Amino acid sequence: MSEVEDLMIRVGQKLKKKPEAMQPFIDQLNENWYDSIESIREIDDDTWNNSLKFPSRLVKVIKDEINSGKLY
């Protein structure tokens, strides 16, 4: 499992979502070449909202998880 998949599965657990519910978001990140925690950290709000069209609550939890310092 890649670090991006691991992150997204953990985020999904916090949101009480099953791994299969997170798969479309994982796929979208991979399709847009966001293949590391560092690359995800660089995504700006405009990209989250307008290009990737991720739900705002999902984005908040992703950012919280990345900024928590508890990635590994």
PyMOL Python script that loads the backbone (N, CA, C, O; Angstrom):
from pymol import cmd

cmd.read_pdbstr("""\
ATOM      1  N   MET A   1       0.851  -1.177   0.000  1.00  0.00           N
ATOM      2  CA  MET A   1       0.000   0.000   0.000  1.00  0.00           C
ATOM      3  C   MET A   1       0.895   1.238   0.000  1.00  0.00           C
ATOM      4  O   MET A   1       1.859   1.308   0.763  1.00  0.00           O
ATOM      5  N   SER A   2       0.584   2.201  -0.841  1.00  0.00           N
ATOM      6  CA  SER A   2       1.379   3.421  -0.907  1.00  0.00           C
ATOM      7  C   SER A   2       1.068   4.329   0.284  1.00  0.00           C
ATOM      8  O   SER A   2       0.067   4.141   0.975  1.00  0.00           O
ATOM      9  N   GLU A   3       1.933   5.308   0.512  1.00  0.00           N
ATOM     10  CA  GLU A   3       1.698   6.226   1.623  1.00  0.00           C
ATOM     11  C   GLU A   3       0.433   7.043   1.403  1.00  0.00           C
ATOM     12  O   GLU A   3      -0.224   7.431   2.368  1.00  0.00           O
ATOM     13  N   VAL A   4       0.083   7.309   0.153  1.00  0.00           N
ATOM     14  CA  VAL A   4      -1.150   8.050  -0.149  1.00  0.00           C
ATOM     15  C   VAL A   4      -2.364   7.185   0.185  1.00  0.00           C
ATOM     16  O   VAL A   4      -3.316   7.660   0.806  1.00  0.00           O
ATOM     17  N   GLU A   5      -2.331   5.920  -0.225  1.00  0.00           N
ATOM     18  CA  GLU A   5      -3.438   5.021   0.112  1.00  0.00           C
ATOM     19  C   GLU A   5      -3.581   4.877   1.620  1.00  0.00           C
ATOM     20  O   GLU A   5      -4.692   4.911   2.150  1.00  0.00           O
ATOM     21  N   ASP A   6      -2.459   4.716   2.309  1.00  0.00           N
ATOM     22  CA  ASP A   6      -2.477   4.574   3.759  1.00  0.00           C
ATOM     23  C   ASP A   6      -3.098   5.813   4.410  1.00  0.00           C
ATOM     24  O   ASP A   6      -3.941   5.698   5.300  1.00  0.00           O
ATOM     25  N   LEU A   7      -2.679   6.982   3.967  1.00  0.00           N
ATOM     26  CA  LEU A   7      -3.239   8.230   4.484  1.00  0.00           C
ATOM     27  C   LEU A   7      -4.746   8.282   4.268  1.00  0.00           C
ATOM     28  O   LEU A   7      -5.503   8.583   5.191  1.00  0.00           O
ATOM     29  N   MET A   8      -5.172   7.989   3.060  1.00  0.00           N
ATOM     30  CA  MET A   8      -6.591   8.119   2.721  1.00  0.00           C
ATOM     31  C   MET A   8      -7.445   7.082   3.457  1.00  0.00           C
ATOM     32  O   MET A   8      -8.584   7.377   3.821  1.00  0.00           O
ATOM     33  N   ILE A   9      -6.924   5.893   3.680  1.00  0.00           N
ATOM     34  CA  ILE A   9      -7.657   4.883   4.454  1.00  0.00           C
ATOM     35  C   ILE A   9      -7.809   5.345   5.899  1.00  0.00           C
ATOM     36  O   ILE A   9      -8.880   5.208   6.489  1.00  0.00           O
ATOM     37  N   ARG A  10      -6.724   5.898   6.475  1.00  0.00           N
ATOM     38  CA  ARG A  10      -6.805   6.429   7.846  1.00  0.00           C
ATOM     39  C   ARG A  10      -7.802   7.578   7.940  1.00  0.00           C
ATOM     40  O   ARG A  10      -8.581   7.653   8.890  1.00  0.00           O
ATOM     41  N   VAL A  11      -7.778   8.470   6.959  1.00  0.00           N
ATOM     42  CA  VAL A  11      -8.725   9.587   6.930  1.00  0.00           C
ATOM     43  C   VAL A  11     -10.150   9.043   6.827  1.00  0.00           C
ATOM     44  O   VAL A  11     -11.054   9.520   7.512  1.00  0.00           O
ATOM     45  N   GLY A  12     -10.339   8.055   5.978  1.00  0.00           N
ATOM     46  CA  GLY A  12     -11.657   7.433   5.839  1.00  0.00           C
ATOM     47  C   GLY A  12     -12.145   6.841   7.148  1.00  0.00           C
ATOM     48  O   GLY A  12     -13.323   6.960   7.485  1.00  0.00           O
ATOM     49  N   GLN A  13     -11.249   6.204   7.887  1.00  0.00           N
ATOM     50  CA  GLN A  13     -11.628   5.637   9.191  1.00  0.00           C
ATOM     51  C   GLN A  13     -12.096   6.729  10.142  1.00  0.00           C
ATOM     52  O   GLN A  13     -13.066   6.544  10.877  1.00  0.00           O
ATOM     53  N   LYS A  14     -11.412   7.860  10.132  1.00  0.00           N
ATOM     54  CA  LYS A  14     -11.815   8.978  10.994  1.00  0.00           C
ATOM     55  C   LYS A  14     -13.199   9.498  10.613  1.00  0.00           C
ATOM     56  O   LYS A  14     -13.948   9.989  11.457  1.00  0.00           O
ATOM     57  N   LEU A  15     -13.524   9.381   9.320  1.00  0.00           N
ATOM     58  CA  LEU A  15     -14.829   9.834   8.827  1.00  0.00           C
ATOM     59  C   LEU A  15     -15.861   8.704   8.808  1.00  0.00           C
ATOM     60  O   LEU A  15     -16.976   8.872   8.316  1.00  0.00           O
ATOM     61  N   LYS A  16     -15.465   7.550   9.353  1.00  0.00           N
ATOM     62  CA  LYS A  16     -16.334   6.369   9.404  1.00  0.00           C
ATOM     63  C   LYS A  16     -16.756   5.898   8.000  1.00  0.00           C
ATOM     64  O   LYS A  16     -17.908   5.535   7.763  1.00  0.00           O
ATOM     65  N   LYS A  17     -15.784   5.920   7.090  1.00  0.00           N
ATOM     66  CA  LYS A  17     -16.001   5.464   5.712  1.00  0.00           C
ATOM     67  C   LYS A  17     -15.175   4.205   5.474  1.00  0.00           C
ATOM     68  O   LYS A  17     -14.048   4.088   5.954  1.00  0.00           O
ATOM     69  N   LYS A  18     -15.739   3.283   4.743  1.00  0.00           N
ATOM     70  CA  LYS A  18     -15.038   2.048   4.405  1.00  0.00           C
ATOM     71  C   LYS A  18     -13.970   2.332   3.341  1.00  0.00           C
ATOM     72  O   LYS A  18     -14.080   3.298   2.587  1.00  0.00           O
ATOM     73  N   PRO A  19     -12.939   1.482   3.288  1.00  0.00           N
ATOM     74  CA  PRO A  19     -11.882   1.686   2.290  1.00  0.00           C
ATOM     75  C   PRO A  19     -12.411   1.811   0.858  1.00  0.00           C
ATOM     76  O   PRO A  19     -11.897   2.609   0.074  1.00  0.00           O
ATOM     77  N   GLU A  20     -13.425   1.033   0.519  1.00  0.00           N
ATOM     78  CA  GLU A  20     -13.946   1.117  -0.854  1.00  0.00           C
ATOM     79  C   GLU A  20     -14.602   2.469  -1.133  1.00  0.00           C
ATOM     80  O   GLU A  20     -14.667   2.895  -2.287  1.00  0.00           O
ATOM     81  N   ALA A  21     -15.085   3.143  -0.102  1.00  0.00           N
ATOM     82  CA  ALA A  21     -15.662   4.490  -0.285  1.00  0.00           C
ATOM     83  C   ALA A  21     -14.566   5.517  -0.546  1.00  0.00           C
ATOM     84  O   ALA A  21     -14.816   6.564  -1.144  1.00  0.00           O
ATOM     85  N   MET A  22     -13.353   5.213  -0.093  1.00  0.00           N
ATOM     86  CA  MET A  22     -12.233   6.130  -0.283  1.00  0.00           C
ATOM     87  C   MET A  22     -11.510   5.904  -1.607  1.00  0.00           C
ATOM     88  O   MET A  22     -10.745   6.762  -2.049  1.00  0.00           O
ATOM     89  N   GLN A  23     -11.745   4.765  -2.236  1.00  0.00           N
ATOM     90  CA  GLN A  23     -11.001   4.407  -3.447  1.00  0.00           C
ATOM     91  C   GLN A  23     -11.133   5.436  -4.571  1.00  0.00           C
ATOM     92  O   GLN A  23     -10.128   5.729  -5.218  1.00  0.00           O
ATOM     93  N   PRO A  24     -12.317   6.002  -4.841  1.00  0.00           N
ATOM     94  CA  PRO A  24     -12.386   7.017  -5.906  1.00  0.00           C
ATOM     95  C   PRO A  24     -11.488   8.228  -5.635  1.00  0.00           C
ATOM     96  O   PRO A  24     -10.940   8.813  -6.569  1.00  0.00           O
ATOM     97  N   PHE A  25     -11.336   8.604  -4.368  1.00  0.00           N
ATOM     98  CA  PHE A  25     -10.481   9.735  -4.018  1.00  0.00           C
ATOM     99  C   PHE A  25      -9.011   9.365  -4.158  1.00  0.00           C
ATOM    100  O   PHE A  25      -8.202  10.176  -4.609  1.00  0.00           O
ATOM    101  N   ILE A  26      -8.666   8.139  -3.773  1.00  0.00           N
ATOM    102  CA  ILE A  26      -7.302   7.635  -3.954  1.00  0.00           C
ATOM    103  C   ILE A  26      -6.969   7.621  -5.447  1.00  0.00           C
ATOM    104  O   ILE A  26      -5.900   8.072  -5.859  1.00  0.00           O
ATOM    105  N   ASP A  27      -7.894   7.100  -6.244  1.00  0.00           N
ATOM    106  CA  ASP A  27      -7.671   7.028  -7.691  1.00  0.00           C
ATOM    107  C   ASP A  27      -7.473   8.423  -8.288  1.00  0.00           C
ATOM    108  O   ASP A  27      -6.614   8.621  -9.147  1.00  0.00           O
ATOM    109  N   GLN A  28      -8.268   9.378  -7.830  1.00  0.00           N
ATOM    110  CA  GLN A  28      -8.171  10.731  -8.370  1.00  0.00           C
ATOM    111  C   GLN A  28      -6.819  11.361  -8.027  1.00  0.00           C
ATOM    112  O   GLN A  28      -6.213  12.032  -8.863  1.00  0.00           O
ATOM    113  N   LEU A  29      -6.359  11.148  -6.818  1.00  0.00           N
ATOM    114  CA  LEU A  29      -5.029  11.655  -6.449  1.00  0.00           C
ATOM    115  C   LEU A  29      -3.958  11.014  -7.317  1.00  0.00           C
ATOM    116  O   LEU A  29      -3.072  11.703  -7.822  1.00  0.00           O
ATOM    117  N   ASN A  30      -4.034   9.697  -7.494  1.00  0.00           N
ATOM    118  CA  ASN A  30      -3.047   8.997  -8.326  1.00  0.00           C
ATOM    119  C   ASN A  30      -3.091   9.460  -9.773  1.00  0.00           C
ATOM    120  O   ASN A  30      -2.047   9.638 -10.400  1.00  0.00           O
ATOM    121  N   GLU A  31      -4.293   9.658 -10.309  1.00  0.00           N
ATOM    122  CA  GLU A  31      -4.448  10.111 -11.697  1.00  0.00           C
ATOM    123  C   GLU A  31      -3.847  11.493 -11.916  1.00  0.00           C
ATOM    124  O   GLU A  31      -3.430  11.828 -13.025  1.00  0.00           O
ATOM    125  N   ASN A  32      -3.805  12.288 -10.860  1.00  0.00           N
ATOM    126  CA  ASN A  32      -3.251  13.642 -10.955  1.00  0.00           C
ATOM    127  C   ASN A  32      -1.821  13.717 -10.419  1.00  0.00           C
ATOM    128  O   ASN A  32      -1.303  14.800 -10.147  1.00  0.00           O
ATOM    129  N   TRP A  33      -1.194  12.549 -10.273  1.00  0.00           N
ATOM    130  CA  TRP A  33       0.213  12.400  -9.904  1.00  0.00           C
ATOM    131  C   TRP A  33       0.533  12.896  -8.499  1.00  0.00           C
ATOM    132  O   TRP A  33       1.671  13.276  -8.223  1.00  0.00           O
ATOM    133  N   TYR A  34      -0.444  12.896  -7.619  1.00  0.00           N
ATOM    134  CA  TYR A  34      -0.181  13.175  -6.211  1.00  0.00           C
ATOM    135  C   TYR A  34       0.118  11.830  -5.569  1.00  0.00           C
ATOM    136  O   TYR A  34      -0.779  11.133  -5.096  1.00  0.00           O
ATOM    137  N   ASP A  35       1.407  11.482  -5.563  1.00  0.00           N
ATOM    138  CA  ASP A  35       1.804  10.133  -5.180  1.00  0.00           C
ATOM    139  C   ASP A  35       2.622  10.064  -3.900  1.00  0.00           C
ATOM    140  O   ASP A  35       3.218   9.033  -3.590  1.00  0.00           O
ATOM    141  N   SER A  36       2.647  11.169  -3.157  1.00  0.00           N
ATOM    142  CA  SER A  36       3.368  11.183  -1.880  1.00  0.00           C
ATOM    143  C   SER A  36       2.668  12.152  -0.929  1.00  0.00           C
ATOM    144  O   SER A  36       1.859  12.982  -1.345  1.00  0.00           O
ATOM    145  N   ILE A  37       2.996  12.026   0.347  1.00  0.00           N
ATOM    146  CA  ILE A  37       2.444  12.947   1.340  1.00  0.00           C
ATOM    147  C   ILE A  37       2.895  14.364   1.017  1.00  0.00           C
ATOM    148  O   ILE A  37       2.114  15.309   1.126  1.00  0.00           O
ATOM    149  N   GLU A  38       4.151  14.508   0.622  1.00  0.00           N
ATOM    150  CA  GLU A  38       4.668  15.844   0.287  1.00  0.00           C
ATOM    151  C   GLU A  38       3.898  16.471  -0.881  1.00  0.00           C
ATOM    152  O   GLU A  38       3.601  17.666  -0.858  1.00  0.00           O
ATOM    153  N   SER A  39       3.580  15.682  -1.881  1.00  0.00           N
ATOM    154  CA  SER A  39       2.840  16.250  -3.020  1.00  0.00           C
ATOM    155  C   SER A  39       1.423  16.640  -2.604  1.00  0.00           C
ATOM    156  O   SER A  39       0.886  17.634  -3.092  1.00  0.00           O
ATOM    157  N   ILE A  40       0.819  15.869  -1.712  1.00  0.00           N
ATOM    158  CA  ILE A  40      -0.525  16.218  -1.223  1.00  0.00           C
ATOM    159  C   ILE A  40      -0.457  17.480  -0.377  1.00  0.00           C
ATOM    160  O   ILE A  40      -1.355  18.320  -0.440  1.00  0.00           O
ATOM    161  N   ARG A  41       0.587  17.617   0.403  1.00  0.00           N
ATOM    162  CA  ARG A  41       0.766  18.808   1.252  1.00  0.00           C
ATOM    163  C   ARG A  41       0.793  20.084   0.406  1.00  0.00           C
ATOM    164  O   ARG A  41       0.407  21.152   0.882  1.00  0.00           O
ATOM    165  N   GLU A  42       1.244  19.978  -0.835  1.00  0.00           N
ATOM    166  CA  GLU A  42       1.371  21.138  -1.719  1.00  0.00           C
ATOM    167  C   GLU A  42       0.071  21.531  -2.423  1.00  0.00           C
ATOM    168  O   GLU A  42       0.029  22.566  -3.087  1.00  0.00           O
ATOM    169  N   ILE A  43      -0.974  20.744  -2.294  1.00  0.00           N
ATOM    170  CA  ILE A  43      -2.239  21.049  -2.969  1.00  0.00           C
ATOM    171  C   ILE A  43      -2.868  22.277  -2.310  1.00  0.00           C
ATOM    172  O   ILE A  43      -3.049  22.314  -1.093  1.00  0.00           O
ATOM    173  N   ASP A  44      -3.199  23.277  -3.125  1.00  0.00           N
ATOM    174  CA  ASP A  44      -3.822  24.480  -2.570  1.00  0.00           C
ATOM    175  C   ASP A  44      -5.349  24.328  -2.554  1.00  0.00           C
ATOM    176  O   ASP A  44      -5.902  23.405  -3.151  1.00  0.00           O
ATOM    177  N   ASP A  45      -6.009  25.252  -1.860  1.00  0.00           N
ATOM    178  CA  ASP A  45      -7.465  25.167  -1.695  1.00  0.00           C
ATOM    179  C   ASP A  45      -8.202  25.212  -3.030  1.00  0.00           C
ATOM    180  O   ASP A  45      -9.213  24.531  -3.205  1.00  0.00           O
ATOM    181  N   ASP A  46      -7.708  26.001  -3.956  1.00  0.00           N
ATOM    182  CA  ASP A  46      -8.346  26.087  -5.268  1.00  0.00           C
ATOM    183  C   ASP A  46      -8.329  24.728  -5.972  1.00  0.00           C
ATOM    184  O   ASP A  46      -9.321  24.325  -6.580  1.00  0.00           O
ATOM    185  N   THR A  47      -7.220  24.041  -5.886  1.00  0.00           N
ATOM    186  CA  THR A  47      -7.117  22.715  -6.511  1.00  0.00           C
ATOM    187  C   THR A  47      -8.033  21.718  -5.819  1.00  0.00           C
ATOM    188  O   THR A  47      -8.737  20.953  -6.478  1.00  0.00           O
ATOM    189  N   TRP A  48      -8.024  21.725  -4.477  1.00  0.00           N
ATOM    190  CA  TRP A  48      -8.921  20.815  -3.745  1.00  0.00           C
ATOM    191  C   TRP A  48     -10.366  21.030  -4.177  1.00  0.00           C
ATOM    192  O   TRP A  48     -11.092  20.078  -4.463  1.00  0.00           O
ATOM    193  N   ASN A  49     -10.770  22.296  -4.220  1.00  0.00           N
ATOM    194  CA  ASN A  49     -12.181  22.620  -4.446  1.00  0.00           C
ATOM    195  C   ASN A  49     -12.604  22.578  -5.906  1.00  0.00           C
ATOM    196  O   ASN A  49     -13.682  22.076  -6.223  1.00  0.00           O
ATOM    197  N   ASN A  50     -11.774  23.097  -6.794  1.00  0.00           N
ATOM    198  CA  ASN A  50     -12.200  23.275  -8.178  1.00  0.00           C
ATOM    199  C   ASN A  50     -11.688  22.213  -9.145  1.00  0.00           C
ATOM    200  O   ASN A  50     -12.395  21.835 -10.079  1.00  0.00           O
ATOM    201  N   SER A  51     -10.480  21.733  -8.932  1.00  0.00           N
ATOM    202  CA  SER A  51      -9.937  20.720  -9.840  1.00  0.00           C
ATOM    203  C   SER A  51     -10.280  19.310  -9.374  1.00  0.00           C
ATOM    204  O   SER A  51     -10.815  18.502 -10.133  1.00  0.00           O
ATOM    205  N   LEU A  52      -9.963  19.028  -8.108  1.00  0.00           N
ATOM    206  CA  LEU A  52     -10.202  17.682  -7.591  1.00  0.00           C
ATOM    207  C   LEU A  52     -11.636  17.483  -7.124  1.00  0.00           C
ATOM    208  O   LEU A  52     -12.149  16.363  -7.134  1.00  0.00           O
ATOM    209  N   LYS A  53     -12.287  18.580  -6.713  1.00  0.00           N
ATOM    210  CA  LYS A  53     -13.683  18.556  -6.245  1.00  0.00           C
ATOM    211  C   LYS A  53     -13.893  17.588  -5.071  1.00  0.00           C
ATOM    212  O   LYS A  53     -14.866  16.834  -5.030  1.00  0.00           O
ATOM    213  N   PHE A  54     -12.955  17.633  -4.124  1.00  0.00           N
ATOM    214  CA  PHE A  54     -13.092  16.824  -2.916  1.00  0.00           C
ATOM    215  C   PHE A  54     -14.072  17.511  -1.965  1.00  0.00           C
ATOM    216  O   PHE A  54     -14.105  18.740  -1.912  1.00  0.00           O
ATOM    217  N   PRO A  55     -14.860  16.758  -1.223  1.00  0.00           N
ATOM    218  CA  PRO A  55     -15.743  17.360  -0.221  1.00  0.00           C
ATOM    219  C   PRO A  55     -14.917  18.140   0.808  1.00  0.00           C
ATOM    220  O   PRO A  55     -13.825  17.715   1.183  1.00  0.00           O
ATOM    221  N   SER A  56     -15.440  19.266   1.254  1.00  0.00           N
ATOM    222  CA  SER A  56     -14.678  20.139   2.157  1.00  0.00           C
ATOM    223  C   SER A  56     -14.317  19.447   3.469  1.00  0.00           C
ATOM    224  O   SER A  56     -13.225  19.668   3.994  1.00  0.00           O
ATOM    225  N   ARG A  57     -15.192  18.629   4.002  1.00  0.00           N
ATOM    226  CA  ARG A  57     -14.881  17.929   5.258  1.00  0.00           C
ATOM    227  C   ARG A  57     -13.732  16.940   5.048  1.00  0.00           C
ATOM    228  O   ARG A  57     -12.875  16.790   5.918  1.00  0.00           O
ATOM    229  N   LEU A  58     -13.716  16.278   3.917  1.00  0.00           N
ATOM    230  CA  LEU A  58     -12.632  15.352   3.600  1.00  0.00           C
ATOM    231  C   LEU A  58     -11.307  16.106   3.538  1.00  0.00           C
ATOM    232  O   LEU A  58     -10.306  15.650   4.092  1.00  0.00           O
ATOM    233  N   VAL A  59     -11.297  17.247   2.873  1.00  0.00           N
ATOM    234  CA  VAL A  59     -10.077  18.054   2.760  1.00  0.00           C
ATOM    235  C   VAL A  59      -9.593  18.467   4.147  1.00  0.00           C
ATOM    236  O   VAL A  59      -8.398  18.397   4.432  1.00  0.00           O
ATOM    237  N   LYS A  60     -10.509  18.897   5.010  1.00  0.00           N
ATOM    238  CA  LYS A  60     -10.143  19.317   6.358  1.00  0.00           C
ATOM    239  C   LYS A  60      -9.465  18.188   7.118  1.00  0.00           C
ATOM    240  O   LYS A  60      -8.440  18.401   7.766  1.00  0.00           O
ATOM    241  N   VAL A  61     -10.030  16.991   7.043  1.00  0.00           N
ATOM    242  CA  VAL A  61      -9.461  15.855   7.777  1.00  0.00           C
ATOM    243  C   VAL A  61      -8.115  15.433   7.167  1.00  0.00           C
ATOM    244  O   VAL A  61      -7.202  15.052   7.899  1.00  0.00           O
ATOM    245  N   ILE A  62      -7.987  15.496   5.847  1.00  0.00           N
ATOM    246  CA  ILE A  62      -6.696  15.198   5.206  1.00  0.00           C
ATOM    247  C   ILE A  62      -5.638  16.173   5.716  1.00  0.00           C
ATOM    248  O   ILE A  62      -4.551  15.759   6.119  1.00  0.00           O
ATOM    249  N   LYS A  63      -5.954  17.467   5.698  1.00  0.00           N
ATOM    250  CA  LYS A  63      -4.995  18.477   6.161  1.00  0.00           C
ATOM    251  C   LYS A  63      -4.658  18.268   7.633  1.00  0.00           C
ATOM    252  O   LYS A  63      -3.492  18.352   8.018  1.00  0.00           O
ATOM    253  N   ASP A  64      -5.663  17.998   8.457  1.00  0.00           N
ATOM    254  CA  ASP A  64      -5.418  17.759   9.881  1.00  0.00           C
ATOM    255  C   ASP A  64      -4.486  16.574  10.082  1.00  0.00           C
ATOM    256  O   ASP A  64      -3.573  16.626  10.906  1.00  0.00           O
ATOM    257  N   GLU A  65      -4.718  15.513   9.331  1.00  0.00           N
ATOM    258  CA  GLU A  65      -3.893  14.298   9.457  1.00  0.00           C
ATOM    259  C   GLU A  65      -2.456  14.579   9.021  1.00  0.00           C
ATOM    260  O   GLU A  65      -1.513  14.157   9.691  1.00  0.00           O
ATOM    261  N   ILE A  66      -2.285  15.278   7.917  1.00  0.00           N
ATOM    262  CA  ILE A  66      -0.949  15.588   7.425  1.00  0.00           C
ATOM    263  C   ILE A  66      -0.204  16.499   8.403  1.00  0.00           C
ATOM    264  O   ILE A  66       0.996  16.335   8.621  1.00  0.00           O
ATOM    265  N   ASN A  67      -0.916  17.448   8.983  1.00  0.00           N
ATOM    266  CA  ASN A  67      -0.283  18.423   9.870  1.00  0.00           C
ATOM    267  C   ASN A  67      -0.140  17.929  11.302  1.00  0.00           C
ATOM    268  O   ASN A  67       0.471  18.606  12.129  1.00  0.00           O
ATOM    269  N   SER A  68      -0.692  16.763  11.606  1.00  0.00           N
ATOM    270  CA  SER A  68      -0.629  16.239  12.971  1.00  0.00           C
ATOM    271  C   SER A  68       0.782  15.762  13.339  1.00  0.00           C
ATOM    272  O   SER A  68       1.122  15.656  14.517  1.00  0.00           O
ATOM    273  N   GLY A  69       1.587  15.480  12.326  1.00  0.00           N
ATOM    274  CA  GLY A  69       2.922  14.979  12.583  1.00  0.00           C
ATOM    275  C   GLY A  69       2.955  13.508  12.960  1.00  0.00           C
ATOM    276  O   GLY A  69       3.995  12.999  13.379  1.00  0.00           O
ATOM    277  N   LYS A  70       1.825  12.817  12.817  1.00  0.00           N
ATOM    278  CA  LYS A  70       1.737  11.401  13.198  1.00  0.00           C
ATOM    279  C   LYS A  70       1.601  10.499  11.983  1.00  0.00           C
ATOM    280  O   LYS A  70       0.885   9.498  12.027  1.00  0.00           O
ATOM    281  N   LEU A  71       2.281  10.845  10.904  1.00  0.00           N
ATOM    282  CA  LEU A  71       2.086  10.068   9.682  1.00  0.00           C
ATOM    283  C   LEU A  71       2.726   8.691   9.755  1.00  0.00           C
ATOM    284  O   LEU A  71       2.158   7.725   9.246  1.00  0.00           O
ATOM    285  N   TYR A  72       3.896   8.578  10.378  1.00  0.00           N
ATOM    286  CA  TYR A  72       4.551   7.264  10.430  1.00  0.00           C
ATOM    287  C   TYR A  72       5.201   7.019  11.735  1.00  0.00           C
ATOM    288  O   TYR A  72       5.795   5.960  11.939  1.00  0.00           O
TER     289      TYR A  72
END
""", "prot")
cmd.dss("prot")
cmd.show_as("cartoon", "prot")
cmd.util.cbc("prot")
cmd.orient("prot")
